[in-house]
Structures are given as structure tokens and as C-alpha cells.
């Protein structure tokens, strides 16, 4: 615990559905509860999915999304003015590079929080600048830090793992889209990186041996129609349901008999942490990054190293054949909330703010 009360500005592009947005909310609430003066700044005027507590101030800039030079320059000065007016002593920028540079020009301490797989091959000029000007860059894995150091950026890298927070069950009943028994679930944005196409192909293999098991995939995104067509082409309409996004997935985790993470890559998957917090047996691809840090393979979950639909299906089938192993995973998985506690998460961000 640190005693100095600070004015902290937390920046996030939007409050739409996503792991980065949820962790920004954790930052805001956690630092506010520690007695700090916290303001959340969102950049774009898009419908919010998450709601901030009333005692956390919010600024919405509604800046343009145009990419021409004059628009970018205009946005930069709007952003710089907002940061200056906020009176912030520290800026935590989640997934956005320009606030880091703007705060740097004002002499304000900056923490740049990465929330995804760090790819040095696709860095914009703005991001490269931010990675050199931030006081600290927060990563989610050792491999990301190694890549960052190899690229010779000047900011100081640190690891802060996302917290495993058990969501509160607001419904206390089984989801309407679940079947009476044998329910598997997956959740996330419907896009290529989440690997739901692989999961659907794998489920076509699973149901040949376990036709009474049903898969619900919860989310939304640009690939929804593509995934729906894939399900139809495989004749799996009775075996897989694409469900609309939910703000709170607690009752999904609570009543699911299995949770599957099929991502091609991750930053540090919050959905996996939340599922484990509810004691849901989990199976996950060993994608970069996060699953092999979160799961102790064979103890509190299953890590699948064969990155194919067949490999995923074989892993799932091995668990469906072994209810005792699923029960063991369920018993051990809930410890994740101690390993990656919200208290430790806020401690580390507070320490960076105070340094």
C-alpha cells in the first residue's frame, strides 16, 4: 500500500466489449478504492459495453478516426489539451500510443499498457515513438519482453499479468441457450484470431463420439456470418449455437461442463481466467501468450499443443471420456484467483505510479 494520493488518468480507446477494456475498468476501480483521484479518458464516441462507477470521472473526446496527416495532428493537440486540463500526474494508456507521446510532451509520467501479443514487425510510427518515450511499458509475457529488448526500445519493460477476477452471477440460473446437460462453452470476439473456425471443425469430430454434447460460442464480431455458414455446412446446427455477447458470463462459467480456448494468439486471456475462477474445467491451445502461464497442464486444466482441429478435438474428447479428470480440474482451477489476484494487480500498477 502506498500513501501518496495521486491524480491518475487512465486512457482506453473505447469501453466496448474486450479484455483490455475490462482491465482498464479494473485499474480505474482499484486505484480509486486505494484513495487516488482517477479519471478515465475514452477517445472515440462508440457505444459503451462496460459502465464506470459514478465516483470515477470520465472524459470522452470523440476524436475523428481519419488517418490523414491534418486529422492526426488535430487529434494529437485535442488529446494533449485534455491530458493537460485533467491535471494528471500519471497517465496509464491502454492500447493507444498517442496519449503516451502527448503526456511525454507535457512532462507527465506515462505507463503504456500492452494487451496483446507483441509483434515488432507491424509497429506504426506512433507506437515506436511511444515505446521509446513511456516511462514504463507493461507486457503480459516474458517472450514479449524479450522481443521488446531485442528491438532496443528505450522504455523500461515490466510484466503485470491480468487479474483473475471471479465475476458475480447476476442471474443465478442456467443460460437459456444451454442444454439440460453436457454443455461446453467458448467466448470472445468473432474474429480470426480467436480460432473459432478451428473449434467448429474440431466439434464436428467431437460429436461423432459424443453426439449429446453441445457447444455454445458467446460473442460478436465481423466473422459471425462466416462462422454461421461454417456450422451449417458441417451440419452442426443442432450441436453448436452462436450466442450474442453478454456483459457478465458468470452463469455461463457456473453451469458449463467445459470451457474451451481455441485462440491463435492471446495477450493474457481473461475469459480463461474467469472460467477457472468458477471452477470450470478448461482446455486451451498453447498459443502465444498466456495459457501455459495460467494453466498448470494436467493439474488445473489441459494445454493442447497440437495446433489443429484434430488436436483440439482429441484433447476435448480425452476430457469428455474422463469425468474424474474434469472434476479434478474443477477443484484446482478456482485457485487462479489467488495466483493472479486483483490485489496484486493493483499493487503493481500503484507501485509504478508512485515510483
Phi, psi and omega in degrees: 000135178249146188265337184287122177280130185235156173265113188241129176253121179254121183252135175214137183307313179213175171249034175290173181296132176164161182293319180296319179296320180293320180290328174298322176295318176300317178302312184297311182293316183296316180288327175296318179294337177278000176099007181274156177273107189245133173233138175255128179247120174255147189267325189239146181273082178236155181303130180279142176260324180258148182248131178277148172299153184298331183275004174255118182290152179224138172241129175243114186280331182054048182282162182288152178259007178294149185251005178288160189302315183295321178294318179296320179294317178300314179299321181299316183286329173297316180296315180299317179296318180296319179295317180296316181294330182294338182073019184295141172266336179221138174244124172255111182255118180262116174064020180217124184279319184305322178299329178295311181295319180298316179294323179299320179294342178263000181074025181261138178300138182231141173237119182257112185261114174277145182231017182212176176304127185274114183244108183287349183275347185232040182270130176284167176301316180300319182289319177300319179297315180296323180290346175260338186256340179295147174290320178222144171242123183265124178245169184249002180203157176295324181294326176295318179295320178299317179295321179297314180294322180296333180275357174063037172286159189265338181292161181271121180274143175220155175256127168228107180291146175300151179280152173259100183252125179284113180291146181280134178281107182274349187252325179056036174206158181296139177304143183298332182276354176283151174275169180303330181205168173060061182250124171254152182221153171216156183210146178153178179290137179282081174217172190303319188296334182282349173067024180294335175296321176293318180298318180296315177300321180293325182292332175298329177281317183301314187288346174294328180259331181229073184293344182270002178266140183239142180247127173248127178248117187255130178160197174201167180151179189293340183262014184301313182292323178298316179294321179297319178293323178297316178300316180294318182295333179269359180068035185252020183301331179271353185250339182226135175238129170270119186250149179293157183299152178232138178291325182235119183260013187304314183287339172293309179298319185298320186257354179287143177268348179198140173241135184238132173247115186248019188296146173283328173202159181215167168270294175199096196294111180293324181299322177296316178298317181294318178299315179295326180299333178269004180074029178275128175300134186233144171232136185216142169298147176276059183276160170279129358230160170119309185305319182284348173272322183285314184264134166269104190304126178084354181249307179236013179173177182243125173262126182254117186265342177276101191277060178221166176300321179296316179296318178295316179299317180297320178296315179297313181300322179299326179281323179295331178282347189231078180298332178295320178293320177298321179294322177295315177300316181300318181295318185275334188296325186297344178292350182302330182290340175274320181296318180238063185286153177295329179296315178297321180298311180291323175307314185289320177291321179296321179297318178295320179298324186275342184295000000 
